[in-house]
Amino acid sequence: MAEHEHGKMDTTEQEKTFNGFVRWSVWGAAISIGVLIFLALANS
């Protein structure tokens, strides 16, 4: 078994996955807010 060295792990794939998750979350929230605003304006 390899010896563990703190701070030596390659995290590029995890960072790309996290950045993709944040991007989709922001887009999803923005679209949801836009739909709610549209519904509020169209219903009044």
mmCIF file of the N, C-alpha and C atoms, coordinates in Angstrom:
data_MODEL
# 
_entry.id   MODEL 
# 
loop_
_atom_site.group_PDB 
_atom_site.id 
_atom_site.type_symbol 
_atom_site.label_atom_id 
_atom_site.label_alt_id 
_atom_site.label_comp_id 
_atom_site.label_asym_id 
_atom_site.label_entity_id 
_atom_site.label_seq_id 
_atom_site.pdbx_PDB_ins_code 
_atom_site.Cartn_x 
_atom_site.Cartn_y 
_atom_site.Cartn_z 
_atom_site.occupancy 
_atom_site.B_iso_or_equiv 
_atom_site.pdbx_formal_charge 
_atom_site.auth_seq_id 
_atom_site.auth_comp_id 
_atom_site.auth_asym_id 
_atom_site.auth_atom_id 
_atom_site.pdbx_PDB_model_num 
ATOM 1   N N  . MET A 1 1  ? 0.848   -1.176 0.000   1.00 0.00 ? 1  MET A N  1 
ATOM 2   C CA . MET A 1 1  ? 0.000   0.000  0.000   1.00 0.00 ? 1  MET A CA 1 
ATOM 3   C C  . MET A 1 1  ? 0.895   1.242  0.000   1.00 0.00 ? 1  MET A C  1 
ATOM 4   N N  . ALA A 1 2  ? 0.534   2.219  -0.808  1.00 0.00 ? 2  ALA A N  1 
ATOM 5   C CA . ALA A 1 2  ? 1.345   3.435  -0.933  1.00 0.00 ? 2  ALA A CA 1 
ATOM 6   C C  . ALA A 1 2  ? 1.234   4.292  0.323   1.00 0.00 ? 2  ALA A C  1 
ATOM 7   N N  . GLU A 1 3  ? 2.284   4.974  0.607   1.00 0.00 ? 3  GLU A N  1 
ATOM 8   C CA . GLU A 1 3  ? 2.313   5.891  1.757   1.00 0.00 ? 3  GLU A CA 1 
ATOM 9   C C  . GLU A 1 3  ? 1.541   7.169  1.389   1.00 0.00 ? 3  GLU A C  1 
ATOM 10  N N  . HIS A 1 4  ? 0.698   7.628  2.293   1.00 0.00 ? 4  HIS A N  1 
ATOM 11  C CA . HIS A 1 4  ? -0.110  8.822  2.045   1.00 0.00 ? 4  HIS A CA 1 
ATOM 12  C C  . HIS A 1 4  ? 0.699   10.067 2.371   1.00 0.00 ? 4  HIS A C  1 
ATOM 13  N N  . GLU A 1 5  ? 0.709   11.009 1.426   1.00 0.00 ? 5  GLU A N  1 
ATOM 14  C CA . GLU A 1 5  ? 1.358   12.297 1.644   1.00 0.00 ? 5  GLU A CA 1 
ATOM 15  C C  . GLU A 1 5  ? 0.290   13.381 1.548   1.00 0.00 ? 5  GLU A C  1 
ATOM 16  N N  . HIS A 1 6  ? 0.138   14.148 2.594   1.00 0.00 ? 6  HIS A N  1 
ATOM 17  C CA . HIS A 1 6  ? -0.888  15.180 2.656   1.00 0.00 ? 6  HIS A CA 1 
ATOM 18  C C  . HIS A 1 6  ? -0.664  16.229 1.570   1.00 0.00 ? 6  HIS A C  1 
ATOM 19  N N  . GLY A 1 7  ? -1.719  16.527 0.796   1.00 0.00 ? 7  GLY A N  1 
ATOM 20  C CA . GLY A 1 7  ? -1.646  17.564 -0.229  1.00 0.00 ? 7  GLY A CA 1 
ATOM 21  C C  . GLY A 1 7  ? -1.116  17.096 -1.566  1.00 0.00 ? 7  GLY A C  1 
ATOM 22  N N  . LYS A 1 8  ? -0.910  15.806 -1.779  1.00 0.00 ? 8  LYS A N  1 
ATOM 23  C CA . LYS A 1 8  ? -0.334  15.310 -3.028  1.00 0.00 ? 8  LYS A CA 1 
ATOM 24  C C  . LYS A 1 8  ? -1.359  14.692 -3.969  1.00 0.00 ? 8  LYS A C  1 
ATOM 25  N N  . MET A 1 9  ? -2.628  14.627 -3.563  1.00 0.00 ? 9  MET A N  1 
ATOM 26  C CA . MET A 1 9  ? -3.637  13.984 -4.394  1.00 0.00 ? 9  MET A CA 1 
ATOM 27  C C  . MET A 1 9  ? -4.056  14.905 -5.544  1.00 0.00 ? 9  MET A C  1 
ATOM 28  N N  . ASP A 1 10 ? -4.263  14.314 -6.714  1.00 0.00 ? 10 ASP A N  1 
ATOM 29  C CA . ASP A 1 10 ? -4.725  15.068 -7.885  1.00 0.00 ? 10 ASP A CA 1 
ATOM 30  C C  . ASP A 1 10 ? -6.241  15.231 -7.800  1.00 0.00 ? 10 ASP A C  1 
ATOM 31  N N  . THR A 1 11 ? -6.704  16.451 -7.678  1.00 0.00 ? 11 THR A N  1 
ATOM 32  C CA . THR A 1 11 ? -8.133  16.716 -7.481  1.00 0.00 ? 11 THR A CA 1 
ATOM 33  C C  . THR A 1 11 ? -8.769  17.420 -8.679  1.00 0.00 ? 11 THR A C  1 
ATOM 34  N N  . THR A 1 12 ? -8.140  17.355 -9.842  1.00 0.00 ? 12 THR A N  1 
ATOM 35  C CA . THR A 1 12 ? -8.674  18.102 -10.987 1.00 0.00 ? 12 THR A CA 1 
ATOM 36  C C  . THR A 1 12 ? -10.051 17.591 -11.414 1.00 0.00 ? 12 THR A C  1 
ATOM 37  N N  . GLU A 1 13 ? -10.265 16.285 -11.412 1.00 0.00 ? 13 GLU A N  1 
ATOM 38  C CA . GLU A 1 13 ? -11.575 15.744 -11.793 1.00 0.00 ? 13 GLU A CA 1 
ATOM 39  C C  . GLU A 1 13 ? -12.645 16.152 -10.787 1.00 0.00 ? 13 GLU A C  1 
ATOM 40  N N  . GLN A 1 14 ? -12.319 16.113 -9.519  1.00 0.00 ? 14 GLN A N  1 
ATOM 41  C CA . GLN A 1 14 ? -13.290 16.514 -8.490  1.00 0.00 ? 14 GLN A CA 1 
ATOM 42  C C  . GLN A 1 14 ? -13.626 17.992 -8.613  1.00 0.00 ? 14 GLN A C  1 
ATOM 43  N N  . GLU A 1 15 ? -12.631 18.816 -8.910  1.00 0.00 ? 15 GLU A N  1 
ATOM 44  C CA . GLU A 1 15 ? -12.879 20.254 -9.072  1.00 0.00 ? 15 GLU A CA 1 
ATOM 45  C C  . GLU A 1 15 ? -13.756 20.518 -10.294 1.00 0.00 ? 15 GLU A C  1 
ATOM 46  N N  . LYS A 1 16 ? -13.522 19.796 -11.404 1.00 0.00 ? 16 LYS A N  1 
ATOM 47  C CA . LYS A 1 16 ? -14.355 19.978 -12.593 1.00 0.00 ? 16 LYS A CA 1 
ATOM 48  C C  . LYS A 1 16 ? -15.796 19.548 -12.314 1.00 0.00 ? 16 LYS A C  1 
ATOM 49  N N  . THR A 1 17 ? -15.966 18.446 -11.589 1.00 0.00 ? 17 THR A N  1 
ATOM 50  C CA . THR A 1 17 ? -17.304 17.978 -11.250 1.00 0.00 ? 17 THR A CA 1 
ATOM 51  C C  . THR A 1 17 ? -18.019 18.986 -10.366 1.00 0.00 ? 17 THR A C  1 
ATOM 52  N N  . PHE A 1 18 ? -17.320 19.505 -9.362  1.00 0.00 ? 18 PHE A N  1 
ATOM 53  C CA . PHE A 1 18 ? -17.924 20.491 -8.465  1.00 0.00 ? 18 PHE A CA 1 
ATOM 54  C C  . PHE A 1 18 ? -18.287 21.763 -9.214  1.00 0.00 ? 18 PHE A C  1 
ATOM 55  N N  . ASN A 1 19 ? -17.402 22.230 -10.097 1.00 0.00 ? 19 ASN A N  1 
ATOM 56  C CA . ASN A 1 19 ? -17.690 23.434 -10.871 1.00 0.00 ? 19 ASN A CA 1 
ATOM 57  C C  . ASN A 1 19 ? -18.894 23.225 -11.783 1.00 0.00 ? 19 ASN A C  1 
ATOM 58  N N  . GLY A 1 20 ? -19.024 22.045 -12.363 1.00 0.00 ? 20 GLY A N  1 
ATOM 59  C CA . GLY A 1 20 ? -20.196 21.742 -13.180 1.00 0.00 ? 20 GLY A CA 1 
ATOM 60  C C  . GLY A 1 20 ? -21.470 21.728 -12.354 1.00 0.00 ? 20 GLY A C  1 
ATOM 61  N N  . PHE A 1 21 ? -21.395 21.149 -11.150 1.00 0.00 ? 21 PHE A N  1 
ATOM 62  C CA . PHE A 1 21 ? -22.555 21.125 -10.265 1.00 0.00 ? 21 PHE A CA 1 
ATOM 63  C C  . PHE A 1 21 ? -22.980 22.538 -9.878  1.00 0.00 ? 21 PHE A C  1 
ATOM 64  N N  . VAL A 1 22 ? -22.025 23.394 -9.550  1.00 0.00 ? 22 VAL A N  1 
ATOM 65  C CA . VAL A 1 22 ? -22.348 24.776 -9.171  1.00 0.00 ? 22 VAL A CA 1 
ATOM 66  C C  . VAL A 1 22 ? -22.945 25.516 -10.360 1.00 0.00 ? 22 VAL A C  1 
ATOM 67  N N  . ARG A 1 23 ? -22.382 25.309 -11.548 1.00 0.00 ? 23 ARG A N  1 
ATOM 68  C CA . ARG A 1 23 ? -22.898 25.983 -12.746 1.00 0.00 ? 23 ARG A CA 1 
ATOM 69  C C  . ARG A 1 23 ? -24.351 25.578 -13.006 1.00 0.00 ? 23 ARG A C  1 
ATOM 70  N N  . TRP A 1 24 ? -24.660 24.277 -12.960 1.00 0.00 ? 24 TRP A N  1 
ATOM 71  C CA . TRP A 1 24 ? -26.029 23.808 -13.176 1.00 0.00 ? 24 TRP A CA 1 
ATOM 72  C C  . TRP A 1 24 ? -26.963 24.309 -12.090 1.00 0.00 ? 24 TRP A C  1 
ATOM 73  N N  . SER A 1 25 ? -26.483 24.373 -10.865 1.00 0.00 ? 25 SER A N  1 
ATOM 74  C CA . SER A 1 25 ? -27.320 24.855 -9.758  1.00 0.00 ? 25 SER A CA 1 
ATOM 75  C C  . SER A 1 25 ? -27.670 26.324 -9.950  1.00 0.00 ? 25 SER A C  1 
ATOM 76  N N  . VAL A 1 26 ? -26.710 27.130 -10.345 1.00 0.00 ? 26 VAL A N  1 
ATOM 77  C CA . VAL A 1 26 ? -26.962 28.561 -10.567 1.00 0.00 ? 26 VAL A CA 1 
ATOM 78  C C  . VAL A 1 26 ? -27.933 28.750 -11.724 1.00 0.00 ? 26 VAL A C  1 
ATOM 79  N N  . TRP A 1 27 ? -27.730 28.024 -12.812 1.00 0.00 ? 27 TRP A N  1 
ATOM 80  C CA . TRP A 1 27 ? -28.642 28.130 -13.955 1.00 0.00 ? 27 TRP A CA 1 
ATOM 81  C C  . TRP A 1 27 ? -30.044 27.679 -13.568 1.00 0.00 ? 27 TRP A C  1 
ATOM 82  N N  . GLY A 1 28 ? -30.144 26.593 -12.825 1.00 0.00 ? 28 GLY A N  1 
ATOM 83  C CA . GLY A 1 28 ? -31.450 26.100 -12.393 1.00 0.00 ? 28 GLY A CA 1 
ATOM 84  C C  . GLY A 1 28 ? -32.171 27.090 -11.509 1.00 0.00 ? 28 GLY A C  1 
ATOM 85  N N  . ALA A 1 29 ? -31.444 27.708 -10.587 1.00 0.00 ? 29 ALA A N  1 
ATOM 86  C CA . ALA A 1 29 ? -32.049 28.704 -9.705  1.00 0.00 ? 29 ALA A CA 1 
ATOM 87  C C  . ALA A 1 29 ? -32.496 29.928 -10.509 1.00 0.00 ? 29 ALA A C  1 
ATOM 88  N N  . ALA A 1 30 ? -31.667 30.376 -11.443 1.00 0.00 ? 30 ALA A N  1 
ATOM 89  C CA . ALA A 1 30 ? -32.004 31.550 -12.250 1.00 0.00 ? 30 ALA A CA 1 
ATOM 90  C C  . ALA A 1 30 ? -33.245 31.285 -13.103 1.00 0.00 ? 30 ALA A C  1 
ATOM 91  N N  . ILE A 1 31 ? -33.319 30.114 -13.697 1.00 0.00 ? 31 ILE A N  1 
ATOM 92  C CA . ILE A 1 31 ? -34.489 29.777 -14.515 1.00 0.00 ? 31 ILE A CA 1 
ATOM 93  C C  . ILE A 1 31 ? -35.739 29.691 -13.644 1.00 0.00 ? 31 ILE A C  1 
ATOM 94  N N  . SER A 1 32 ? -35.609 29.099 -12.466 1.00 0.00 ? 32 SER A N  1 
ATOM 95  C CA . SER A 1 32 ? -36.758 28.996 -11.558 1.00 0.00 ? 32 SER A CA 1 
ATOM 96  C C  . SER A 1 32 ? -37.249 30.368 -11.133 1.00 0.00 ? 32 SER A C  1 
ATOM 97  N N  . ILE A 1 33 ? -36.342 31.259 -10.808 1.00 0.00 ? 33 ILE A N  1 
ATOM 98  C CA . ILE A 1 33 ? -36.721 32.618 -10.414 1.00 0.00 ? 33 ILE A CA 1 
ATOM 99  C C  . ILE A 1 33 ? -37.376 33.345 -11.590 1.00 0.00 ? 33 ILE A C  1 
ATOM 100 N N  . GLY A 1 34 ? -36.814 33.157 -12.782 1.00 0.00 ? 34 GLY A N  1 
ATOM 101 C CA . GLY A 1 34 ? -37.405 33.773 -13.973 1.00 0.00 ? 34 GLY A CA 1 
ATOM 102 C C  . GLY A 1 34 ? -38.818 33.285 -14.230 1.00 0.00 ? 34 GLY A C  1 
ATOM 103 N N  . VAL A 1 35 ? -39.044 31.984 -14.078 1.00 0.00 ? 35 VAL A N  1 
ATOM 104 C CA . VAL A 1 35 ? -40.383 31.434 -14.278 1.00 0.00 ? 35 VAL A CA 1 
ATOM 105 C C  . VAL A 1 35 ? -41.344 31.988 -13.233 1.00 0.00 ? 35 VAL A C  1 
ATOM 106 N N  . LEU A 1 36 ? -40.908 32.071 -11.990 1.00 0.00 ? 36 LEU A N  1 
ATOM 107 C CA . LEU A 1 36 ? -41.776 32.613 -10.939 1.00 0.00 ? 36 LEU A CA 1 
ATOM 108 C C  . LEU A 1 36 ? -42.126 34.076 -11.192 1.00 0.00 ? 36 LEU A C  1 
ATOM 109 N N  . ILE A 1 37 ? -41.174 34.861 -11.632 1.00 0.00 ? 37 ILE A N  1 
ATOM 110 C CA . ILE A 1 37 ? -41.446 36.267 -11.951 1.00 0.00 ? 37 ILE A CA 1 
ATOM 111 C C  . ILE A 1 37 ? -42.420 36.362 -13.125 1.00 0.00 ? 37 ILE A C  1 
ATOM 112 N N  . PHE A 1 38 ? -42.203 35.554 -14.146 1.00 0.00 ? 38 PHE A N  1 
ATOM 113 C CA . PHE A 1 38 ? -43.117 35.551 -15.292 1.00 0.00 ? 38 PHE A CA 1 
ATOM 114 C C  . PHE A 1 38 ? -44.540 35.187 -14.858 1.00 0.00 ? 38 PHE A C  1 
ATOM 115 N N  . LEU A 1 39 ? -44.669 34.145 -14.031 1.00 0.00 ? 39 LEU A N  1 
ATOM 116 C CA . LEU A 1 39 ? -45.993 33.741 -13.565 1.00 0.00 ? 39 LEU A CA 1 
ATOM 117 C C  . LEU A 1 39 ? -46.653 34.831 -12.731 1.00 0.00 ? 39 LEU A C  1 
ATOM 118 N N  . ALA A 1 40 ? -45.870 35.514 -11.912 1.00 0.00 ? 40 ALA A N  1 
ATOM 119 C CA . ALA A 1 40 ? -46.426 36.586 -11.090 1.00 0.00 ? 40 ALA A CA 1 
ATOM 120 C C  . ALA A 1 40 ? -46.913 37.743 -11.958 1.00 0.00 ? 40 ALA A C  1 
ATOM 121 N N  . LEU A 1 41 ? -46.153 38.080 -12.984 1.00 0.00 ? 41 LEU A N  1 
ATOM 122 C CA . LEU A 1 41 ? -46.544 39.179 -13.869 1.00 0.00 ? 41 LEU A CA 1 
ATOM 123 C C  . LEU A 1 41 ? -47.723 38.783 -14.762 1.00 0.00 ? 41 LEU A C  1 
ATOM 124 N N  . ALA A 1 42 ? -47.747 37.554 -15.223 1.00 0.00 ? 42 ALA A N  1 
ATOM 125 C CA . ALA A 1 42 ? -48.816 37.118 -16.122 1.00 0.00 ? 42 ALA A CA 1 
ATOM 126 C C  . ALA A 1 42 ? -50.122 36.887 -15.369 1.00 0.00 ? 42 ALA A C  1 
ATOM 127 N N  . ASN A 1 43 ? -50.050 36.639 -14.093 1.00 0.00 ? 43 ASN A N  1 
ATOM 128 C CA . ASN A 1 43 ? -51.246 36.316 -13.317 1.00 0.00 ? 43 ASN A CA 1 
ATOM 129 C C  . ASN A 1 43 ? -51.903 37.552 -12.692 1.00 0.00 ? 43 ASN A C  1 
ATOM 130 N N  . SER A 1 44 ? -51.258 38.692 -12.788 1.00 0.00 ? 44 SER A N  1 
ATOM 131 C CA . SER A 1 44 ? -51.829 39.879 -12.127 1.00 0.00 ? 44 SER A CA 1 
ATOM 132 C C  . SER A 1 44 ? -52.690 40.705 -13.042 1.00 0.00 ? 44 SER A C  1 
# 
